[in-house]
Structures are given as C-alpha cells and as structure tokens.
Amino acid sequence: MTQTRARAAAENNFEKYLEDISGKLSTLDEKFENISEIVHRLEERIESSDNKLDLIIRDNNLKQTFDKVPVSENEANITFDTNANFILQRRQTHDNNDEAYQKRREIGHFWKKMLNERIQAYWNAIRSESLANTYEQWRHKKDVILPRKYRIKPINKESDEETKIRMTLALQRFDAEITLLRIRVPKYKERFEECDTKTREEITKRYSDNVQSKLLEIWTADVNRESAKSESILESKKKWLDEYERTYGKEIVKNRKVNRQKKREYNVTINSQMDSEQTYAKVLQSERDRINRKRFNRSDSNTEDNLESRPNQESTYERRNNGRMSGYKHRERQGFRVSEQNGNENLNRNCTEHNPSDRHFLERRQFHRGRQKTFMFKRF
C-alpha cells in the first residue's frame, strides 16, 4: 500500500512538472513570435527609410544641377514638373516592388517547390541531350570510345571468341543507353515547361495588374539565374568528357579511380607503416596489439613490489557469490534466520516485542544466472 501511494505521488509530481514545462515552452514560443514580428517590422522600416533617403539624395543632386544652369521661367517650370513626375514614378515603382515581393512570400512554398522541380527537370534535360550527342559521336568513330562503366577488363587465359562476345554485349548496352537518353529528353523538357505553366497560371489567378507583371518578371529572373548555373556545371562536365576522349586507351582500366587525399590522420599513420609485404589487416592488428600492451604494461603504485600482499584474482561469479553470502552472515549475526520458500529467500527477524502496526516490507530484486530472486525483509 505504501509503495502504491508513493508511486501515485511520484506520477502526480511528474505530471505537474510536465505541465509546467509545457506552459513555459508555450510562453517562449509566443515571445519568439512577437520578437520575429518586431524584427520584420524593423526591416520594413529600414528598407523604406533607405529608399526615401535615395530619393532625397537624387532630388538634391538634380536641384543642384538645375540651379547651376541659367534657365528661363518657363524652362524652370517644365524642369520642375519633369523632376516631380520622375520622383512620383520612382516611388510608385518601389511600392509595386515591395508589394510584389510581399505577395511572393505568401506563395513562398509553392514558388520554391515549382522552382526546384524546374531546376531538376532542366538539368536532366540538358544533361541527357549533351550525353546523347557525345555518346553518338563516340559510337560512330572508327575506334569506338566506351564510357568507363562499359569498358571490358582483360581476363587471363581468355579466348578471342569470349572477348568478342563480351565486347558485343558492352556495345549493345552502350546503344541501349543512348536510346534511353534520347527518349528521356522530351519528357524532361515537358516537365520543366509544365512547371513554368503552373507558376504563371497561379500568379495570374491570384493577382492582377502591376503585381502580376512584377511577379512574372521575378519568376523569369529566378529561372534564368538557375538555368545559367546548370549550363555552367554542364560545361565543366563537357571538359572532363573531352579530356577522357583525348586520353582514351592510355590509362589502365583497373586503376580508373583517382587516389584521394587521406582525410584522417589515423589513416595516414597506418598507411605510412604499411610495407609492400604487409596487408592493411596485419598493420591494423599490430597497432591494436601495441595499444593493448601499452594499456596493460603501464607502471603505477599498485604493483606487486609496492604492495605487501595482494589477494588472489577472483572471477565475477565468485565475487558476487561471496558478497551475497557475507551479507547473509552479517544478518545472521544480527538475529536474522535464512529460509528458502519456493525459490524465494525470505529473511525474517525475531524481535522480543510484537508490534502489529510496525509491520512493513522492503523488497529488493537481484538477478543471478538469468533467474530472478526476491528478498523479503519482514520486521515484526
């Protein structure tokens, strides 16, 4: 009963702690949202103040320029009207830009999704088309140039007939890849054109007039920027293919991977110890043996020379068993008697005075050889 009440009290306290933590987290979340709103407002105010400052500086420059030039009264009126119209037009354009970027933030998730899909589709389209063109040129050469993944390695004691069969199979796989690349190009083009169409339809459906035209301009600018990135990456890959074509047949197929720099100092030290006759496994095992010898052979004050006597080394089972038995003997000296009932060992203490209200149980569990033993301490 006492344990049940204690457990219930602990659960209640745990629930209270969880409620306090959740309340504090919700308060922090609200404060963070308020701070983010304040920061956003400050950014908008700073941006508007910068734009106003640009307009003021431009107005002052124009005013100083026109003050230096002697003009008649009519010309001065015309100049003033032109300057005022320019300022109003500039301010209106800036307001339209701010509104357009604000509307783009409203559809930010859709915008990013369409842009990422278009980037991937455009890259796949230009890459597939470029690879197909390059592979066709290699295929129609007098000495066919195969990509690395289709090149065949020489096998010792292989007949010429078997080599021809493997070469024919490699050429068939090469032709199949060229055909697949040609088939995939229209599919990828259709996909990125579909992304353009969906985005333009969404902008047209949601907005109108100046905001619509400005959003379309922003979309076109984003698309052109990402397309230029994809084309620059493709140019670097074309250079690699040209170099591969130039050096074809001069490199060994088995050593086609370039040796990379070692990224970890541990690998560098291990590889520096390797000889031509040793393997990596032997060197690694020797390193482990050296570490173990250093660990167990280090000298400290607890040696046989410094200690008068050292007890014999006992196994884990013996230490645990001896400790438990010593506990039994200690309790027997205090008046306990040990009795076994149904695999459980109950320790009962005889007291001279019998007090029924002072009866309680203390339970302790131990595990020995996979079997659970329960020790019951009763006091009467």
C-alpha positions in Angstrom: 0.0 0.0 0.0 2.8 2.4 0.9 4.6 1.7 -2.4 1.4 2.2 -4.4 0.8 5.6 -2.7 4.4 6.7 -3.2 4.3 5.6 -6.9 1.0 7.6 -7.4 2.5 10.7 -5.7 5.6 10.4 -7.9 3.4 10.2 -11.0 1.4 13.2 -9.9 4.6 15.2 -9.4 5.9 14.1 -12.8 2.6 15.3 -14.5 2.9 18.7 -12.7 6.5 19.1 -13.9 5.4 18.2 -17.5 2.6 20.8 -17.3 5.0 23.5 -16.0 7.4 22.7 -18.8 4.7 22.8 -21.5 3.5 26.1 -20.1 7.0 27.6 -20.2 7.6 26.3 -23.7 4.3 27.9 -25.0 5.3 31.2 -23.4 8.7 31.1 -25.0 7.0 30.3 -28.4 4.7 33.3 -28.1 7.6 35.6 -27.2 9.7 34.3 -30.1 6.7 35.0 -32.5 6.4 38.5 -31.1 10.1 39.2 -31.5 10.1 37.9 -35.1 7.2 40.2 -35.9 9.0 43.2 -34.4 12.2 42.3 -36.3 10.2 42.1 -39.6 8.6 45.5 -39.0 12.0 47.0 -38.3 13.4 45.5 -41.5 10.5 47.0 -43.5 11.0 50.4 -41.8 14.7 50.4 -42.5 14.1 49.5 -46.2 11.6 52.2 -46.6 13.9 54.8 -44.9 16.7 53.7 -47.3 14.5 54.2 -50.3 13.4 57.6 -49.1 17.0 58.6 -48.5 17.9 57.6 -52.0 15.1 59.8 -53.4 16.1 62.8 -51.3 19.8 62.4 -52.4 18.6 62.2 -56.1 16.4 65.2 -55.6 19.2 67.3 -54.2 21.6 66.3 -57.0 19.0 67.2 -59.6 18.3 70.5 -57.8 22.0 71.5 -57.7 22.4 70.6 -61.3 19.5 72.7 -62.4 20.5 75.6 -60.2 23.8 75.9 -61.9 22.2 76.1 -65.4 20.6 79.5 -66.1 17.1 78.9 -67.5 14.1 80.9 -68.1 10.9 80.8 -66.1 9.1 78.5 -68.5 12.0 76.1 -68.7 12.2 76.1 -64.9 8.5 75.1 -64.6 9.0 72.4 -67.2 12.1 71.1 -65.3 10.2 71.1 -62.0 7.3 69.2 -63.5 9.6 66.6 -65.0 11.5 66.1 -61.8 8.3 65.7 -59.8 6.9 63.2 -62.2 10.2 61.2 -62.1 10.0 61.1 -58.3 6.4 60.0 -58.2 7.1 57.3 -60.8 10.1 56.1 -58.9 8.1 55.9 -55.7 5.2 54.1 -57.4 7.6 51.6 -58.9 9.2 51.0 -55.5 5.8 50.5 -53.9 4.9 48.0 -56.6 8.2 46.1 -56.0 7.5 45.9 -52.2 4.0 44.6 -52.8 5.2 42.1 -55.3 7.9 40.6 -53.0 5.3 40.5 -50.2 2.9 38.6 -52.4 5.7 36.2 -53.4 6.3 35.5 -49.7 2.6 34.5 -49.4 3.1 31.8 -52.1 6.7 31.0 -51.0 6.1 27.3 -50.5 4.5 26.8 -54.0 7.2 29.1 -55.5 10.1 27.1 -54.1 8.6 23.8 -55.0 8.0 24.7 -58.6 11.4 26.3 -58.9 13.2 23.2 -57.5 11.3 20.9 -59.8 12.1 23.1 -62.8 15.8 23.2 -61.9 15.9 19.4 -61.7 14.0 18.8 -64.9 16.0 21.4 -66.8 19.3 19.9 -65.6 18.2 16.4 -66.6 17.1 17.6 -70.0 20.3 19.4 -71.0 22.5 16.7 -69.4 20.7 13.9 -71.2 20.8 15.7 -74.5 24.5 16.5 -74.1 25.4 13.0 -73.1 23.4 11.5 -76.0 25.2 13.7 -78.5 28.6 12.9 -77.1 28.0 9.2 -76.9 26.7 9.1 -80.5 29.9 10.7 -81.7 32.0 8.1 -79.7 29.9 5.3 -81.1 30.3 6.2 -84.8 34.1 6.6 -84.5 36.3 4.1 -86.3 37.7 3.0 -82.9 34.7 3.1 -80.6 35.1 5.0 -77.3 33.3 3.4 -74.5 32.4 5.0 -71.1 34.2 3.6 -68.1 31.2 1.6 -66.9 31.1 -0.3 -70.2 34.8 -0.9 -70.8 35.8 -4.6 -70.5 38.8 -5.7 -68.5 41.2 -8.3 -69.8 40.9 -11.8 -68.3 43.9 -14.1 -68.2 43.7 -17.2 -70.5 40.5 -15.9 -72.2 39.9 -16.9 -75.8 39.4 -14.3 -78.5 35.9 -15.5 -79.1 34.9 -14.9 -75.5 36.4 -11.4 -75.6 34.4 -10.6 -78.7 31.2 -11.8 -77.0 31.8 -9.5 -74.1 32.7 -6.6 -76.4 29.5 -7.1 -78.3 27.5 -7.1 -75.1 29.2 -3.9 -74.0 28.3 -2.2 -77.3 24.7 -3.3 -77.0 24.4 -1.8 -73.6 26.0 1.4 -74.9 23.5 1.6 -77.7 20.7 1.0 -75.2 21.8 3.9 -73.0 22.0 6.3 -76.0 18.4 5.3 -77.0 17.2 5.8 -73.4 18.8 9.2 -73.2 17.1 10.3 -76.4 13.7 9.1 -75.1 14.1 10.9 -71.8 14.9 14.4 -73.2 11.4 15.3 -74.3 9.9 14.0 -71.0 12.2 16.3 -69.0 11.5 19.3 -71.3 7.8 18.7 -70.9 8.2 18.6 -67.1 10.0 21.9 -66.7 7.7 23.6 -69.2 4.8 22.4 -67.1 6.4 24.0 -64.0 6.5 27.3 -65.9 2.9 27.0 -67.0 1.7 26.1 -63.5 3.5 29.0 -61.9 2.2 31.5 -64.4 -1.3 30.3 -64.1 -1.1 30.5 -60.3 0.2 34.1 -60.5 -2.5 35.1 -63.0 -5.2 33.5 -60.9 -4.2 35.2 -57.7 -3.0 38.7 -58.7 -3.6 41.2 -61.4 -2.1 44.4 -62.9 1.2 45.6 -61.7 1.8 42.9 -59.1 1.1 40.2 -61.6 3.6 41.6 -64.1 6.2 42.1 -61.4 5.9 38.6 -60.1 6.2 37.2 -63.7 9.4 39.2 -64.0 10.8 37.9 -60.8 10.0 34.3 -61.8 11.7 34.8 -65.2 14.8 36.2 -63.4 14.9 33.2 -61.0 14.6 30.8 -63.9 17.3 32.4 -65.9 19.7 32.5 -63.0 19.3 28.8 -62.2 19.5 27.8 -65.8 22.8 29.7 -66.1 24.1 27.7 -63.1 23.1 24.4 -64.7 24.7 25.3 -68.0 28.0 26.3 -66.3 28.1 22.9 -64.5 27.4 21.2 -67.8 30.3 23.0 -69.4 32.7 21.7 -66.7 31.4 18.1 -67.3 31.9 18.5 -71.1 35.5 19.5 -70.5 36.0 16.3 -68.5 34.5 14.2 -71.3 36.8 15.9 -73.8 39.8 15.0 -71.7 38.5 11.5 -71.4 38.2 11.2 -75.1 41.7 12.6 -75.6 43.4 10.2 -73.2 41.2 7.1 -74.1 43.3 3.9 -74.3 46.3 5.4 -72.4 45.1 4.6 -68.9 44.6 1.3 -67.1 41.1 0.2 -66.5 41.8 -1.3 -63.1 43.2 2.0 -61.8 40.4 4.1 -63.0 39.7 5.7 -59.6 41.8 8.7 -58.7 43.7 8.4 -55.4 42.1 10.7 -52.9 43.8 12.5 -50.1 43.6 10.9 -46.7 41.0 12.7 -44.6 42.0 11.3 -41.3 45.4 11.4 -39.5 44.8 7.9 -38.2 44.6 6.5 -41.8 47.8 8.5 -42.7 49.8 7.0 -39.8 48.5 3.5 -40.5 49.3 3.7 -44.2 52.8 5.1 -43.6 53.6 1.9 -41.6 52.4 -0.4 -44.4 55.2 -2.2 -46.3 54.9 -3.9 -49.7 54.7 -7.3 -48.0 52.2 -6.3 -45.2 48.4 -6.1 -45.7 46.2 -3.5 -44.1 44.7 -6.1 -41.7 48.1 -7.1 -40.4 49.1 -3.5 -39.8 45.8 -2.7 -38.0 46.2 -5.8 -35.8 49.7 -4.8 -34.8 48.5 -1.3 -33.9 45.8 -2.8 -31.7 48.4 -5.1 -30.0 50.7 -2.1 -29.4 47.8 -0.2 -27.7 46.8 -3.1 -25.6 50.4 -3.7 -24.4 50.7 -0.1 -23.5 47.5 -0.2 -21.6 48.3 -3.3 -19.5 52.1 -2.8 -19.1 52.0 0.7 -17.7 53.6 1.1 -14.2 51.8 2.7 -11.3 51.9 2.4 -7.5 49.7 -0.7 -7.4 52.3 -3.2 -8.3 53.4 -6.4 -6.5 56.6 -4.7 -5.4 54.9 -1.8 -3.7 52.1 -3.9 -2.0 52.7 -6.1 1.0 50.1 -8.7 0.0 47.6 -8.9 -2.9 44.5 -11.1 -2.7 44.0 -13.7 -5.4 42.2 -12.8 -8.5 38.6 -13.9 -8.2 36.1 -14.3 -11.0 33.0 -12.1 -11.3 30.8 -15.0 -10.2 32.9 -15.7 -7.1 33.0 -12.1 -6.0 29.2 -11.7 -6.4 28.5 -15.0 -4.6 30.9 -14.3 -1.7 29.5 -10.8 -1.3 25.9 -12.2 -1.1 27.0 -14.9 1.5 28.8 -12.3 3.5 25.6 -10.3 3.6 23.7 -13.4 4.9 26.3 -14.0 7.6 26.1 -10.3 8.7 22.3 -10.6 9.0 22.5 -13.9 10.9 24.8 -12.2 13.4 22.1 -9.5 13.9 19.4 -12.2 14.6 18.2 -13.0 11.1 17.4 -16.5 10.0 17.5 -17.6 6.4 14.8 -19.8 5.0 14.0 -20.8 1.4 10.4 -21.0 0.2 9.5 -21.7 -3.5 12.8 -20.4 -4.8 12.5 -17.1 -2.9 14.7 -16.4 0.1 12.9 -14.7 3.0 14.8 -13.1 5.8 12.8 -12.9 9.0 13.9 -11.2 12.2 12.7 -12.3 15.6 12.0 -9.4 18.0 11.1 -9.7 21.6 8.2 -7.2 21.4 5.4 -7.8 18.9 4.0 -4.6 17.3 1.5 -5.3 14.5 1.3 -1.7 13.4 5.1 -1.6 12.8 4.9 -4.3 10.1 6.3 -3.4 6.7 8.0 -5.0 3.8 11.2 -3.9 2.0 11.7 -5.6 -1.3 14.9 -5.9 -3.2 15.4 -7.7 -6.6 18.5 -9.3 -7.8 19.3 -11.3 -10.9 21.6 -14.3 -10.8 22.2 -16.6 -13.8 19.1 -15.3 -15.5 16.8 -16.3 -12.6 15.0 -13.6 -10.5 15.3 -13.8 -6.7 13.2 -11.8 -4.3 14.5 -11.0 -0.9 11.7 -10.1 1.6 12.7 -8.3 4.8 10.0 -8.6 7.4 10.0 -6.9 10.7 7.5 -7.9 13.4 
